[in-house]
Amino acid sequence: MIRFEQTFNSFLLQHQEKHNRTHHFLILLDALISAAKHIQYYYLTGALKGNLGQAGSVNVQGEDVMRMDQIAHEITIHYLKASERVIHAVSEEVEEIVQINPKGGRYFVYFDPLDGSSNVAHGLPVGFLFGIAKRNLNGDEDGHLRAGRDYIAAGMFVIPTGTFTIGLKDAGTWRFHMDETMNFVRPTRMILPEDSKTWELSFNAGNRRTFAEPVHKWISENESKYAFRYLGALAGDFHRILANGGMFMYPAIINHPNPKKNRPEGKLRLMYEANVVAFMCQEAGGTAVNEKAIPILDIQPEKHHQRTALYVGSKGLVEDISGTLRTKA
């Protein structure tokens, strides 16, 4: 028998009508899905087309730019412009805020078009992360940067696995899978499991001695209780945490042998990395904090490429390490 699956577009249309909301959001999400599909195509054909190497430049983060980074950014900006629904966008790949439709747009989009790009050359999974905030529809809009608590949605595509996960404000976190027709189908609500038997810890073990001593001690005392998994791409690592529970963490780096490599404020970007997974995590029953145990979603950005430390996942684990973080603070 043929099994017919509900598509993402059908799911979102029902969601918008149920909450008496406009269809502008559907148009924006369709643009983001179109971008993700094209990024996946270029990724899958990258070796044949010569797109998996370095571009020969350095981005605003001081990181070597991969050719796929540039392609993913250009694709995403194209579809955001075509949607005509975006005021401006913040991309990891460019220093300035990208003005798109300041007069007629309704949304702000913050995105990392190719999370974990160091995995590209090895054919390993990468991510496309995005957060969405709405303009002020009741008065003048000043275009200020939104805190994560003001996002209306946040999501990620794990490429090339064909999975799409999105958190909708006050409506849960949902996962979809790409079918043979390239549609995302089968909405599955993601809720972090309470049983700690499946929980995982995910962090860069090679950095453990660069973390603050209390964090290093916490890891030593707790890591044997859980499975350890680390892919090196936030989207991929958080994808597992959402299903199995546990915690992904990228603590501040303060004890590196090379002082120039210390990141006392943290390494991940707040607006298009930490806020995105923190938003999805909250909608799935979890939580996220920074190095001072401040909820990630409560941090008001001061600049669009602002960095942060990140502890995100099951409430029990995040709250446990938050006690350690408050003590050291």
N, C-alpha and C positions, 0 to 999 in steps of 0.2 A: 504494500500500500504506500502511496505517496504521502509523505509527511510535509505539511505546509507550516512554515514557521512565521511568527509575527516579525515583521521588519522593524528596524529602529525608527524609521520615519512614521510608521503606523503607531508605534508605541509613543513617540513624542507628540504626535498629533492628538492622540487620546489624552495625554498628560496636559497639554495646553488647553484643550477644550474643557477638561474636568475642572481646571483651576481658572477658567474664564480668562485665559491669556491670549495675546495676539499671536499671529503666525510669523512675526518677524524673527523670533528665536529659531523656528524651524529652518528658515532661509539661511541663517548664520551657521547652524549646525550642519546643514547640507554642504555649505562651503568648506567647512573644516573636514568633513568626511571625504569630500572630493580631493582636498589637498592630501589627506592621509593615503588615499588610494594611489595617487600619483607618486607620492614619496616612496611607497612600497614598491611600485613598478620600477622606479629608478634604482632602488636598492637591490631588487632581485636581478636586474640586468646590469648592475654596476660593473661587475668584473669584465663583462664582454664589451661594455662601452667605455671602459677606462675611467669610471667615476668613483673608484674606491680609494684613490690616493689623496695626498695632501694638495691643497689649493695653492700653497706657497705664500700664505699670508697669515696674520695673527689677528684674532678677534679682540673685542673690547675687554674680554676677560684675561687677555694675555696668553691665550691658548692657540696652538696651531690649528688652522682651519682646514677641515677635510673638504674635498670637492663636494661630497654629499651634504655637508652643512650648508653650503651656498645654494645648492639645488633645492634643498628642503625649504630654506628661507624664501627663495624666490617663488616657489610653488605656492606656499602659504599666503604670502602677500598678494599674489595674483588673485587667488580665490576670495580673500577677504575684501579686496577692492571690488571684485565682481559682485559680491553680495550686496554692496551699497548700504550695509547695516552697521559698519564699524566706524567709530569716530577716530580713534587712533589705536595703534598696536605697539606693544613692547616685545621685541625679539631678542633672544640671546645673541644673535649674530650681528647686530648693528648697535652702534653706540647711542644714536639718537632715537627718540620716540618717533615712530613712523606715522605721520599724519595721513589719514585715508579719506574720511568724509566728515569733517568737523561740523558741518552745518546740518546734514541730513542723517547722520549716523545715530544709533541708539545704544551701542555697546562699546566697551573697551575690551580688548583681547590681549592677554599676556601669554606668550608662548615660547617654548623651546622646541624648534622644529626637528631636532635630531639629538635627543638625549643619549649619552653614552657613545659618542661617535668614535671613541677609540676602539670600539668593538667592530666597526665597519669593515676594516681590512681583514678581519677573521671570519666574517660571515655570521657573527653572533647577533642576538636580538638588540635592537635599539628602541628608543621611544620617541613619541611626539606628545608633548605635554602642553595643556592649555588651561587657562582660567578666564572666566568671563564675568564682567561686571556691567551693570546697566547705568546709563546716564540718568541724571536728575530730570524726570519728566514733569516735575511740578514747578519748575522755575529755571533760572539761569544755571548753566553747567560750566564749572570752572576747570574741568578736566583733571582734577587732582587724582593722585594715585590711590587706589583703593586697598584697604586692608583685606585679608582673606575672608573675614567675617562678612564683608560686603559683596563677595562673589555670589552670583546666582547659579553658577555651574562651574565644574572643573572636570577635566577628563584626560585620558591618555590612550594612545594607540601603541600597542607593542608590535613592532615591525621586525621581521616579516611573519609573525605568528598569526596575524589576522584576528586579533582580539582588540576590542574597544570597551573601555570602562568609563562611565561618567557618573559623577555625583550631581544630583539636582537638589537645590536648596529646599530643605525640609521635606524631601520626597525620596530619600534613599540613594544608595549607590548601586548601579546596575552594570552588568557585563553582557556584551554581545560578541558573537562569533561571525566571521565572514564565511558565507556559503559559496557554493559553486558559481553563483551568479554575481559575485562580488558585492552582495548586500550583507549588511550586518543584521543578524537575526537572533532569535531566542533570548529575550530579556531574562536575565537571572539576577535576582536581588542578592547583593553581597553583604553578608553580615559577619563580622569577625567572630570566629568560634571562641566560645568561652572555655572549652576544654584545653588546658595547657599542654596536653599530650602531643598536639600537632604544632605547637608554636615553634617558631624559628627565630634565630638572631641573624641579622644581616649587617655586616660592617666590613670595612677594609682592614683585615687583620694585620696587614703590613704596617699600618699606622698606629697600632695600639700603644706603643711606647711614646708616641708623640702626644697622646691625650693627657688631660689633667690627671694627676695621680688618683684622686677619688674615683674618676671614671674608669681608669685602668683597673683599679681594685675591684670595682663593681663587676666589671667584665670577668675578671679572674674568678670571682666568687659565684658567678651565675651562668657562665657560658656552657658548663657541662650539663646543665639541666635541659638544654634545648638543642635542636639540630642547628647546624651552621650552614648558611647558604649565602653566597655573594657573587653576583654577576658582573658588577661594575657599571650597571646602567640603572639609574633610579627607577625608571618605569618598570623594568623587568624584575628588579628586587622587590618593589612594592606590590607588583602583580602577585607574587607568591605570598607576601604577608597578608594581603586581603583574603586570600583563599584559606591559608593555614593558620593565621594569627601569629603573634610574636611581635618583633620590633625591628625596624630598620633604623640605623643611627649613623650619622656623620658628625661626630663631635668636633669641637674646636680643636685645632692643631696648635699646640703651644710649646712643645718640647722637641721640635725637629732639630736634628744635628746641624742643618743649614738654616739659620734664623730667617733667611729670606723666604723659606717655604712655610713658615708659621702662618696660620690663619686663625688668630684669636677670635675673630668675629664669626668664624665658620666659613665653609667653602661653597655650599650650595646657594643658589639664588632664591631669594624670598618669593618674588612675585610669580615666577613661572616654573618653579620647581617645588619648593617647600610648601607654599600655599596650596598648590594643586593637589599634592598627595594628602596634605593635612585636611583639606576640604572633603575629599573623597573618604578619607579615614573617619572623619567625624560623622558623615552620613551613614557609615557602615558600623557605627557604634564604638569607634576608637577615639584616639586623641593624639595630639602632637605638641611638643614644646621645643624651646630653644635651649641654649647652654645655661640660661638662668632660670629654667623651668617656667618661663613665660609662655602661655599658649601661642603657638605660631599664628593662629588666625587673628589674634588680638594685636599683633605688631603693626603699627602704622608706618608704611614705607616712607623713608625720607628721600630715597633715590631709586630709580627704576631698575638698576642692576645691583641693588643691595644684597649683601650676603648674609647667611645665617647658619648656625649649627642646627641640626635636626634630629629629633628623636620621635618616631612616629610608629603607631601600631596599636596593639591591644592595650586597653586602659590599665590593666593590672601591672604590666611591665613598664609602661611609660610613667605611671604614677610612682612605681617603686624607684626607678632611677631619678625621678624628679626630686625625691627626698635627698638623694646624694648631691644632686646639682644645687639645691638650695643650701645645703650645708657648706659646700665649697664656695658658694657665692658670698 
